[in-house]
Amino acid sequence: MLVQIRESLVDIWAVVSPAPITASGDYEVTGKVAVETVICTNTSASTITLPAQPDDLAEVVVKATNSTVTVTGNGKTIDGSATKILTAYDGMHIVYTDAAGEWSII
């Protein structure tokens, strides 16, 4: 019984825990986990596209390591702008709120 409970908790943690992704080019955020982390290793400019229909309080973390990364809201704004641009070594942690109807940098 305890083994089954432990396995269930591990399965649940896999859904709600951050899912680090390494992207070497353009990438579309899935929105299928509570916090999605995207580490951009591209050597030329790339675009990260946020979900068109994000869940309330969804979080995304984007880190640019080598080059410029444009984060696009896919129809939603990010702190009032359609896009945000990150240069090498910049990072951004954002959360979507239904009440505001936009992504907010935190």
PyMOL commands that set and color helices and strands:
alter all, ss='L'
color gray80, all
select helices_A, chain A and resi 2-16
alter helices_A, ss='H'
color red, helices_A
select strands_A, chain A and resi 19-23+27-28+35-40+46-49+59-64+69-72+77-78+83-86+91-97+102-105
alter strands_A, ss='S'
color yellow, strands_A
deselect
rebuild
show_as cartoon
